[in-house]
Amino acid sequence: MKINFLKIIIIFFLIIFFGSCSITKNLNENDYVLEKNRVLVNDKLIQSDSLNRLIVLKENKKFLGVPVQSLIYQSGFKNTDSIFTDWEKNKNNRKGLKKFLSKKQFLQLKKYYQSWNEWKLKNGEAVSLIDSLKINQSLSNFMSYFQNIGYLETVVGFDLSKNNLKQKYATVDFNIKTGPQYYVGDVSLITKSKIIDSIYNNNLEKSYLKKNGILKTTNFQKERDRINTLMKNNGIYNFQINSVFFDVEIDSTRNLYSLPTKIIIDGDDYRKHTIGEINFINVKNSKEYSKKSFLTNQIEFKINEIFNDSLRSKTIQNLNNLDLFSFPSIGYEYINKTEDELSANIFLNPKKKYGLGFGFDIKQSDIEDIGVSFENRFKSRNIFKNGENLQLSAVGSIGKSNDITISQVYFDATLKLPKFIFFRNLTKRFGSDSKSFISLGSTNQKNIGLDRTSFRFNLDYAWENKSTYFNF
């Protein structure tokens, strides 16, 4: 639908000029437009983005002090069909208009009216009314925010200030009384397990609960997660995060703001587990993977080592990087009902050995009468049965320009190996993080006044070191 741009501009400014008093025209008796929000912390007006983002009830956007989008929205109607029908029937001179316009033109006028109102509702902004539900949600956000940073005795409330000069407008004042801020006191571990006690106390430096630190509730969840990860990375295979609890003692006299904190870990049947055996499932009898040395190189944990859950995750990542298996996973089970030796079962579902992809496009341009572009790719996985992947690709275009054939064709062959070639010592050092890429390619270009052929050879090494990725 096309609407005369000049008409839109005229109507736009008429709405702004005449509509400032109409934004409250259709409001119910108990409805008030939100003029602004104010946050007062301990009777002091605070203007902070970190606090304002907690307010669910938002003011209408303004341009030069005028709520333009709200004026546009208020001038629109949702039930345009019935309004237009009433407008058509209620006036006698509509009959004259029908005589002047054809039936098709009159229907088009109705469509214009509907589309114009739809545009106003879509591009305008609904009037922001005082909403008790949104106010209560905002108060709840304030309460959680301040309690999470140690103000455990926070009290929140609000006041509604009606504007005597602007009818049906009101300001919401959020009043927050924080009370004193609490801190973490002495931290102690309560557990019946000597193994748990030893692991925890040997890793205290990374604890999120530090003496005299602010009592942040988020730090308790972080510490809980840290303890769970710590135990599972130090041989405690059967550790459960639900066994970690916290007990914070609050002084009833409210004179002590440094609160003693107890970390309680339930259970006493904890012991360190070791890896007794490693099994490959689904590829054991496959001729394609009969040489499994490259697979064992991807395993971060070894037999007789302490169980470490983070090495399980790293091993799955390594196997995914091979691009040979779909969703590899690792499961554990006790060996012959022993209580401390685990069997690591690596489940591998090989992907299809070969992959093929291709595409074609017909194109035309100022310098090319007609042409065809193409992209073809072929992939062979585990081509030499040691985890190598070969990818062949041909990309280019062929066309015609003034009876002259023009073309650009790129050929590429890339072999990816899960090791460093020529540098065995470095492969042993970096292990599963080492990769080599051998690439051969050629380019053939034929154009008006330009024929060119080039070849290239690349040998790249890549490896990861912690969070750093190197590629040469």
Rosetta blueprint (number, residue, H / E / L):
1 M L
2 K L
3 I L
4 N L
5 F H
6 L H
7 K H
8 I H
9 I H
10 I H
11 I H
12 F H
13 F H
14 L H
15 I H
16 I H
17 F H
18 F H
19 G H
20 S H
21 C H
22 S L
23 I L
24 T L
25 K L
26 N L
27 L L
28 N L
29 E L
30 N L
31 D L
32 Y L
33 V E
34 L E
35 E E
36 K E
37 N E
38 R E
39 V E
40 L E
41 V E
42 N L
43 D L
44 K E
45 L E
46 I E
47 Q L
48 S L
49 D H
50 S H
51 L H
52 N H
53 R L
54 L L
55 I L
56 V L
57 L L
58 K L
59 E L
60 N L
61 K L
62 K L
63 F E
64 L L
65 G L
66 V E
67 P L
68 V H
69 Q H
70 S H
71 L H
72 I H
73 Y H
74 Q H
75 S L
76 G L
77 F L
78 K L
79 N L
80 T H
81 D H
82 S H
83 I H
84 F H
85 T H
86 D H
87 W H
88 E H
89 K H
90 N H
91 K L
92 N L
93 N H
94 R H
95 K H
96 G H
97 L H
98 K H
99 K H
100 F H
101 L L
102 S L
103 K H
104 K H
105 Q H
106 F H
107 L H
108 Q H
109 L H
110 K H
111 K H
112 Y H
113 Y H
114 Q H
115 S H
116 W H
117 N H
118 E H
119 W H
120 K H
121 L H
122 K H
123 N H
124 G L
125 E L
126 A L
127 V L
128 S L
129 L E
130 I L
131 D L
132 S H
133 L H
134 K H
135 I H
136 N H
137 Q H
138 S H
139 L H
140 S H
141 N H
142 F H
143 M H
144 S H
145 Y H
146 F H
147 Q H
148 N L
149 I E
150 G L
151 Y L
152 L L
153 E L
154 T L
155 V E
156 V E
157 G E
158 F E
159 D E
160 L E
161 S E
162 K E
163 N L
164 N L
165 L L
166 K L
167 Q L
168 K L
169 Y E
170 A E
171 T E
172 V E
173 D E
174 F E
175 N E
176 I E
177 K E
178 T L
179 G L
180 P L
181 Q L
182 Y L
183 Y E
184 V E
185 G E
186 D E
187 V E
188 S E
189 L E
190 I E
191 T E
192 K L
193 S L
194 K H
195 I H
196 I H
197 D H
198 S H
199 I H
200 Y H
201 N H
202 N L
203 N L
204 L H
205 E H
206 K H
207 S L
208 Y L
209 L L
210 K L
211 K L
212 N L
213 G L
214 I E
215 L L
216 K E
217 T H
218 T H
219 N H
220 F H
221 Q H
222 K H
223 E H
224 R H
225 D H
226 R H
227 I H
228 N H
229 T H
230 L H
231 M H
232 K H
233 N L
234 N L
235 G L
236 I L
237 Y L
238 N L
239 F L
240 Q L
241 I H
242 N H
243 S H
244 V E
245 F E
246 F E
247 D E
248 V E
249 E L
250 I L
251 D L
252 S L
253 T L
254 R L
255 N L
256 L L
257 Y L
258 S E
259 L E
260 P E
261 T E
262 K E
263 I E
264 I E
265 I E
266 D L
267 G L
268 D L
269 D L
270 Y L
271 R L
272 K L
273 H L
274 T E
275 I E
276 G E
277 E E
278 I E
279 N E
280 F E
281 I E
282 N L
283 V L
284 K L
285 N L
286 S L
287 K H
288 E H
289 Y H
290 S L
291 K L
292 K L
293 S H
294 F H
295 L H
296 T H
297 N L
298 Q L
299 I L
300 E L
301 F L
302 K L
303 I L
304 N L
305 E L
306 I E
307 F L
308 N L
309 D H
310 S H
311 L H
312 R H
313 S H
314 K H
315 T H
316 I H
317 Q H
318 N H
319 L H
320 N H
321 N H
322 L L
323 D L
324 L L
325 F E
326 S L
327 F L
328 P L
329 S E
330 I E
331 G E
332 Y E
333 E E
334 Y E
335 I L
336 N L
337 K L
338 T L
339 E L
340 D L
341 E E
342 L E
343 S E
344 A E
345 N E
346 I E
347 F E
348 L L
349 N L
350 P E
351 K L
352 K L
353 K L
354 Y E
355 G E
356 L E
357 G E
358 F E
359 G E
360 F E
361 D E
362 I E
363 K E
364 Q L
365 S L
366 D L
367 I L
368 E L
369 D L
370 I E
371 G E
372 V E
373 S E
374 F E
375 E E
376 N E
377 R E
378 F E
379 K E
380 S E
381 R E
382 N L
383 I L
384 F L
385 K L
386 N L
387 G L
388 E L
389 N E
390 L E
391 Q E
392 L E
393 S E
394 A E
395 V E
396 G E
397 S E
398 I E
399 G E
400 K E
401 S E
402 N L
403 D L
404 I E
405 T E
406 I E
407 S E
408 Q E
409 V E
410 Y E
411 F E
412 D E
413 A E
414 T E
415 L E
416 K E
417 L E
418 P L
419 K L
420 F L
421 I L
422 F L
423 F L
424 R H
425 N H
426 L H
427 T H
428 K H
429 R H
430 F H
431 G H
432 S H
433 D H
434 S L
435 K E
436 S E
437 F E
438 I E
439 S E
440 L E
441 G E
442 S E
443 T E
444 N E
445 Q E
446 K E
447 N E
448 I L
449 G L
450 L E
451 D E
452 R E
453 T E
454 S E
455 F E
456 R E
457 F E
458 N E
459 L E
460 D E
461 Y E
462 A E
463 W E
464 E E
465 N E
466 K L
467 S L
468 T E
469 Y E
470 F E
471 N E
472 F L
